[in-house]
Amino acid sequence: MGLKISKYAGIDIGSNAIRLLIMFVYELENQPTQYKKSSLVRVPIRLGADVFFNGKVSEHNIARMEDSMQAFSLLLKAHGVDKYRACATSAMREAKNGAEVVALLKKETGISIELIDGEAEANIIAQTNLSDLLNTKKNFLYVDVGGGSTELNFYSAGKFLGTRSFRLGTVRLLNDNNIQEETKRMKEWILETTDGFTGISLIGSGGNINHIHKYSGRKKNKPLTYAYLRSYYNTVRNYTYNERIMKMEMKPDRADVIVPATRIYLQAMKWANAKRVFVPKIGLADGIVKGLHNDSFK
């Protein structure tokens, strides 16, 4: 069998931004499947700012979503994508008008969107291609920090041992200080799930940890240490919003959420007794693509 080339796309409608990831999938007999990014488009529509504080998506952001989905539809066609899947996470699933917006976008743009719950989100993320890290005897806590929620997955010696989603997201935390109970639940889950395991490392995903890793200057396969992340946190929280943009080269929609995001990663590392975090730069959209490819064999 010769080389088979397919093209799949994942659309991640998050609480802080909307992303379209288009990937090549290369298959050759007796060779591991390879996934190569073809295109990534990110639109900073902060749905969480609408939903977490007003209960629904605003007319302004509905219009922006419609424009984005129309553009995504044209890009899917122009790229010749074989199959796509669009998933909306925390903000959209909590919006009073979420189903209404999904129906409107389907009618106006042709893009079908699924409202997925936290468990489904964590399970999709678990499908990401982590073979280089997980094909070892080591223990990993996968932490994906989004705008509306944080998804956790635990692996030991390559085996998947548990998953959980928590309502602790960066956009949600900007103006919501009533998080003690949910933080307590996350702490208890990590302590219980990792009990008896030693030498745990984190695998971090999400735009904020990706930014931190890039800022550190480390190579892709080199992890961040707890000490570095703590030092970074102390620096960034003492900068103003404007200083983060100008001195640390952050995008405006990153400069405010970076503080709560870093705090969540540090808490997870502390509770898991982890000293380092690997940052493979993968997320929900990658999991969607992997799932589409796996489903093609069913």
C-alpha positions as CSV (number, residue, x, y, z in Angstrom):
1,M,0.0,0.0,0.0
2,G,1.3,3.4,-0.9
3,L,1.2,6.6,1.1
4,K,-2.4,7.6,2.0
5,I,-2.9,11.3,2.7
6,S,-6.0,12.5,4.4
7,K,-7.0,15.9,5.7
8,Y,-9.2,16.5,8.8
9,A,-10.2,19.6,10.7
10,G,-11.2,20.3,14.3
11,I,-13.1,23.4,15.3
12,D,-12.8,24.3,19.0
13,I,-15.4,26.9,20.2
14,G,-13.9,27.8,23.5
15,S,-14.7,30.4,26.2
16,N,-11.7,32.7,25.3
17,A,-11.3,32.0,21.6
18,I,-12.5,30.1,18.6
19,R,-10.0,27.9,16.7
20,L,-9.9,26.0,13.4
21,L,-7.1,23.4,13.1
22,I,-6.6,21.7,9.7
23,M,-4.2,18.7,9.7
24,F,-2.7,16.3,7.2
25,V,-2.8,12.6,8.3
26,Y,-0.1,10.4,6.6
27,E,-0.6,6.6,6.6
28,L,1.9,4.1,5.3
29,E,1.8,0.4,5.8
30,N,4.0,-0.8,8.8
31,Q,4.7,2.8,9.7
32,P,3.2,4.9,12.6
33,T,0.5,7.4,11.5
34,Q,1.8,11.0,11.3
35,Y,-0.2,14.1,12.0
36,K,1.1,17.4,10.5
37,K,-0.5,20.8,10.9
38,S,-1.6,22.4,7.7
39,S,-3.3,25.5,9.1
40,L,-4.4,27.1,12.4
41,V,-6.8,30.0,12.6
42,R,-7.6,31.6,16.0
43,V,-10.3,34.3,16.5
44,P,-10.3,35.9,20.0
45,I,-14.1,35.9,20.6
46,R,-14.4,35.8,24.4
47,L,-17.8,34.0,24.8
48,G,-17.1,33.4,28.5
49,A,-17.3,37.2,29.2
50,D,-20.9,37.1,27.9
51,V,-22.1,33.8,29.4
52,F,-20.4,33.6,32.8
53,F,-21.6,37.0,33.8
54,N,-24.7,37.7,31.7
55,G,-26.0,34.1,31.1
56,K,-26.1,34.2,27.3
57,V,-24.1,35.0,24.1
58,S,-24.5,38.7,23.2
59,E,-25.9,39.8,19.8
60,H,-22.5,41.3,19.0
61,N,-20.6,38.0,19.6
62,I,-23.3,36.0,17.7
63,A,-22.6,38.2,14.7
64,R,-18.8,37.7,15.1
65,M,-19.3,33.9,15.5
66,E,-21.4,33.9,12.3
67,D,-18.6,35.7,10.4
68,S,-16.0,33.3,11.8
69,M,-18.0,30.2,10.9
70,Q,-18.7,31.5,7.4
71,A,-14.9,32.0,7.0
72,F,-14.2,28.6,8.5
73,S,-16.7,27.0,6.1
74,L,-14.9,28.6,3.1
75,L,-11.5,27.5,4.5
76,L,-12.7,23.9,4.9
77,K,-13.8,23.9,1.2
78,A,-10.6,25.6,0.0
79,H,-8.4,23.2,1.8
80,G,-10.3,20.2,0.6
81,V,-10.9,18.8,4.1
82,D,-12.2,15.2,4.1
83,K,-14.1,15.5,7.4
84,Y,-14.5,18.0,10.2
85,R,-16.0,18.2,13.7
86,A,-16.9,21.4,15.6
87,C,-17.2,21.2,19.4
88,A,-18.4,24.0,21.7
89,T,-17.3,23.8,25.3
90,S,-18.0,25.5,28.6
91,A,-19.4,28.9,27.6
92,M,-21.7,27.7,24.9
93,R,-23.0,24.8,26.9
94,E,-23.9,27.1,29.8
95,A,-25.4,29.8,27.6
96,K,-29.2,30.2,27.9
97,N,-29.3,30.8,24.1
98,G,-26.6,28.2,23.3
99,A,-28.9,25.8,21.3
100,E,-30.5,28.8,19.5
101,V,-27.0,30.1,18.4
102,V,-26.0,26.6,17.2
103,A,-29.2,26.4,15.1
104,L,-28.6,29.8,13.7
105,L,-25.0,29.1,12.7
106,K,-26.0,25.8,11.1
107,K,-28.6,27.6,9.0
108,E,-26.4,30.6,8.0
109,T,-23.0,28.9,7.6
110,G,-23.6,25.2,7.2
111,I,-21.3,24.4,10.1
112,S,-22.8,21.8,12.5
113,I,-21.7,22.4,16.1
114,E,-21.9,20.0,19.0
115,L,-22.4,21.2,22.6
116,I,-20.2,18.9,24.6
117,D,-20.1,18.5,28.4
118,G,-16.9,18.5,30.5
119,E,-16.5,14.8,30.5
120,A,-16.7,14.5,26.7
121,E,-14.2,17.4,26.4
122,A,-11.8,15.6,28.7
123,N,-12.2,12.3,26.7
124,I,-11.6,14.1,23.4
125,I,-8.4,15.6,24.8
126,A,-7.3,12.2,26.0
127,Q,-7.2,11.1,22.3
128,T,-4.4,13.5,21.5
129,N,-1.2,12.0,20.2
130,L,1.0,11.8,23.2
131,S,2.8,8.6,22.4
132,D,6.3,10.0,22.7
133,L,5.6,10.9,26.4
134,L,3.2,8.1,27.4
135,N,5.1,5.1,26.0
136,T,7.1,5.0,29.1
137,K,6.7,3.7,32.7
138,K,6.3,7.2,34.0
139,N,3.2,8.9,35.5
140,F,1.6,12.0,34.0
141,L,-1.2,14.3,35.0
142,Y,-2.6,16.0,31.9
143,V,-3.9,19.5,32.7
144,D,-5.8,21.4,30.0
145,V,-6.7,24.9,31.2
146,G,-9.4,26.7,29.2
147,G,-11.4,29.8,29.5
148,G,-14.4,28.1,31.2
149,S,-13.1,24.9,32.6
150,T,-10.0,22.7,33.4
151,E,-9.8,19.2,32.2
152,L,-7.6,16.6,33.9
153,N,-6.5,13.2,32.7
154,F,-4.2,10.8,34.6
155,Y,-1.9,8.2,33.0
156,S,0.5,5.7,34.5
157,A,2.9,3.6,32.4
158,G,0.9,4.5,29.3
159,K,-2.5,3.5,30.7
160,F,-5.4,5.9,31.1
161,L,-6.6,5.8,34.7
162,G,-9.0,8.7,35.1
163,T,-10.5,11.9,33.9
164,R,-12.4,14.8,35.4
165,S,-13.6,18.3,34.4
166,F,-13.8,21.3,36.8
167,R,-15.5,24.6,36.4
168,L,-12.2,26.5,36.9
169,G,-11.4,28.4,33.7
170,T,-9.4,31.6,33.2
171,V,-12.2,33.8,31.9
172,R,-14.6,32.5,34.6
173,L,-12.0,33.3,37.3
174,L,-11.4,36.9,36.2
175,N,-14.6,38.2,37.9
176,D,-15.7,35.2,40.0
177,N,-14.1,34.8,43.4
178,N,-16.6,32.1,44.5
179,I,-14.3,29.2,43.6
180,Q,-13.3,27.7,46.9
181,E,-15.6,24.7,46.6
182,E,-14.6,23.8,43.1
183,T,-10.9,24.4,43.9
184,K,-11.3,22.0,46.8
185,R,-13.0,19.4,44.6
186,M,-10.1,19.6,42.1
187,K,-7.5,19.3,44.9
188,E,-9.3,16.2,46.4
189,W,-9.5,14.6,43.0
190,I,-5.8,15.1,42.2
191,L,-4.8,13.9,45.7
192,E,-7.0,10.8,45.5
193,T,-6.2,9.9,41.9
194,T,-2.4,10.3,42.3
195,D,-2.2,8.6,45.7
196,G,0.5,5.9,45.7
197,F,2.2,7.2,42.5
198,T,5.6,8.9,42.6
199,G,7.6,10.8,40.1
200,I,4.6,12.5,38.5
201,S,5.0,15.1,35.8
202,L,2.4,17.4,34.3
203,I,1.5,17.6,30.6
204,G,0.1,21.1,30.1
205,S,-2.1,22.2,27.3
206,G,-3.9,25.4,26.5
207,G,-2.8,28.7,25.0
208,N,-1.5,30.1,28.3
209,I,1.0,27.3,29.0
210,N,2.0,27.3,25.4
211,H,2.8,31.1,25.7
212,I,4.8,30.5,28.9
213,H,6.8,27.7,27.3
214,K,7.6,29.9,24.2
215,Y,8.5,32.8,26.5
216,S,10.9,30.6,28.4
217,G,13.0,29.9,25.3
218,R,13.1,26.2,25.9
219,K,13.0,23.6,23.1
220,K,9.8,21.8,22.4
221,N,10.7,18.6,24.3
222,K,12.2,20.4,27.3
223,P,9.8,20.8,30.3
224,L,9.2,23.8,32.5
225,T,10.2,23.3,36.1
226,Y,8.0,24.2,39.1
227,A,10.6,26.7,40.2
228,Y,10.5,28.5,36.8
229,L,6.7,28.6,36.7
230,R,6.6,30.0,40.2
231,S,9.1,32.7,39.3
232,Y,7.2,33.5,36.1
233,Y,3.9,33.8,38.1
234,N,5.5,36.2,40.6
235,T,6.8,38.3,37.7
236,V,3.6,38.4,35.7
237,R,1.2,39.1,38.5
238,N,3.3,42.1,39.5
239,Y,3.1,43.6,36.0
240,T,0.2,45.7,34.9
241,Y,-2.0,44.6,32.0
242,N,-0.3,47.1,29.7
243,E,3.2,46.0,30.8
244,R,2.3,42.3,30.0
245,I,1.4,43.4,26.5
246,M,4.4,45.6,25.9
247,K,7.2,43.9,27.9
248,M,6.2,40.3,27.7
249,E,4.8,40.4,24.1
250,M,1.3,39.1,25.0
251,K,-1.8,39.5,23.0
252,P,-4.5,41.6,24.7
253,D,-6.8,38.6,25.3
254,R,-3.9,36.7,26.9
255,A,-2.6,39.5,29.1
256,D,-5.4,39.2,31.7
257,V,-6.1,35.5,31.8
258,I,-2.4,34.5,32.1
259,V,-2.4,35.0,35.9
260,P,-5.3,32.7,36.8
261,A,-4.0,30.2,34.3
262,T,-0.5,30.0,35.8
263,R,-2.0,29.7,39.2
264,I,-4.1,26.7,38.2
265,Y,-1.0,24.9,36.8
266,L,1.0,25.7,39.9
267,Q,-1.8,24.3,42.1
268,A,-2.0,21.1,40.1
269,M,1.7,20.6,40.3
270,K,1.7,21.2,44.0
271,W,-1.1,18.7,44.7
272,A,0.4,16.1,42.4
273,N,3.9,16.7,43.8
274,A,5.1,17.3,40.3
275,K,8.4,19.1,39.7
276,R,8.1,19.7,35.9
277,V,5.5,20.2,33.2
278,F,5.9,19.1,29.5
279,V,4.2,21.3,26.9
280,P,3.6,19.4,23.7
281,K,1.4,22.2,22.3
282,I,-1.8,20.1,21.7
283,G,-5.4,20.6,22.8
284,L,-9.0,19.9,22.0
285,A,-8.8,20.5,18.3
286,D,-5.9,18.0,18.1
287,G,-8.0,15.5,19.9
288,I,-10.9,16.1,17.5
289,V,-8.7,15.3,14.5
290,K,-7.3,12.2,16.2
291,G,-10.9,11.0,17.0
292,L,-12.0,11.6,13.4
293,H,-9.2,9.5,12.1
294,N,-9.8,6.7,14.6
295,D,-13.5,6.8,13.7
296,S,-12.7,6.3,10.0
297,F,-11.7,2.7,10.8
298,K,-15.0,1.8,12.5
